[in-house]
Amino acid sequence: MNNRNNRRKIRELVLQAIYATEIGEHTAEHVINTVLKPKIEKKDKDWDFVERLYLRCINSREVADEYIGKHIQNWEINRLANMDRMVMRIAICELLYFEDIPPKVS
């Protein structure tokens, strides 16, 4: 599997984890143990990226929401579909905190 495919699958997994955190109202520790670890082992080379992306996304939610709110026109952020908002948060997080990911990828 190539790196692009890995990163796509990782983003899907992180989206599931964010959903479990926000909609399921679970703690980050619970989500890491029940959603992330069963899919990617800690010894896997992708584990660091998975964990960093997930934790950064949930810890920078307010920052991402500020960016989203500034750029949606004639719309309020709370009216966006939850899944759309979560996907945008992941992209914004990558743009702000992951310099090794080219902006066009995010």
Solvent accessible surface area in square Angstrom, and as a share of the most:
residue,aa,sasa,rsa
1,M,153,0.68
2,N,92,0.47
3,N,97,0.50
4,R,200,0.73
5,N,56,0.29
6,N,24,0.12
7,R,51,0.19
8,R,113,0.41
9,K,95,0.40
10,I,4,0.02
11,R,50,0.18
12,E,78,0.35
13,L,12,0.06
14,V,0,0.00
15,L,34,0.17
16,Q,98,0.43
17,A,0,0.00
18,I,3,0.01
19,Y,90,0.34
20,A,20,0.16
21,T,24,0.14
22,E,36,0.16
23,I,76,0.39
24,G,36,0.35
25,E,150,0.67
26,H,80,0.36
27,T,93,0.54
28,A,28,0.21
29,E,126,0.56
30,H,78,0.35
31,V,0,0.00
32,I,21,0.11
33,N,69,0.35
34,T,71,0.41
35,V,32,0.18
36,L,0,0.00
37,K,76,0.32
38,P,91,0.57
39,K,138,0.59
40,I,22,0.11
41,E,102,0.46
42,K,125,0.53
43,K,174,0.74
44,D,60,0.31
45,K,159,0.67
46,D,20,0.11
47,W,7,0.02
48,D,94,0.49
49,F,12,0.05
50,V,0,0.00
51,E,48,0.22
52,R,123,0.45
53,L,0,0.00
54,Y,0,0.00
55,L,57,0.29
56,R,107,0.39
57,C,5,0.03
58,I,36,0.18
59,N,112,0.57
60,S,9,0.05
61,R,97,0.35
62,E,117,0.53
63,V,59,0.34
64,A,3,0.02
65,D,31,0.16
66,E,105,0.47
67,Y,89,0.34
68,I,6,0.03
69,G,38,0.36
70,K,149,0.63
71,H,135,0.60
72,I,39,0.20
73,Q,154,0.68
74,N,150,0.77
75,W,116,0.41
76,E,109,0.49
77,I,46,0.23
78,N,112,0.58
79,R,143,0.52
80,L,31,0.16
81,A,58,0.45
82,N,67,0.34
83,M,86,0.38
84,D,77,0.40
85,R,32,0.12
86,M,2,0.01
87,V,76,0.43
88,M,63,0.28
89,R,4,0.02
90,I,9,0.05
91,A,25,0.19
92,I,26,0.13
93,C,1,0.01
94,E,1,0.00
95,L,94,0.47
96,L,69,0.34
97,Y,76,0.29
98,F,8,0.03
99,E,172,0.77
100,D,98,0.51
101,I,9,0.05
102,P,68,0.43
103,P,99,0.62
104,K,187,0.79
105,V,80,0.46
106,S,40,0.26
